[in-house]
């Protein structure tokens, strides 16, 4: 069995998804690069962009609404936006945090920090354990 979190089928991972048949006015699907659910209490949504690429307007709006509505339901919810500069496989744990959303507002990190370190800090902050 493949190690959890590793790419299981590289050929399938290379397949691009075409959402052009799912256009509804100006609305089209977006994808989420990562989602973590810690005990139905703490949710972490991860989006990774190459270089200085910003979230497109529609994707940003969809992520804000998702994050805010989960937060409104009583769940601790964070949207982490990160960056990478590789053309090879992306080690998301090592990606640098660019900005994050929590409690209906965007924040910039106070220091240079990886996604792994952010998540470790959030688990500690919310006294969450994982196995």
Secondary structure, DSSP 8 states (H G I E B T S, - for coil): ---TTS-S-HHHHT-----GGG-BTTB-----SEEEEETTTEEEEEEEEETT----HHHHHHHHHHHHHHHHTT-EEEEEEEEE--SS---GGGSEEEEEEETTEEE--SS--BHHHHHHHHHHHTT----
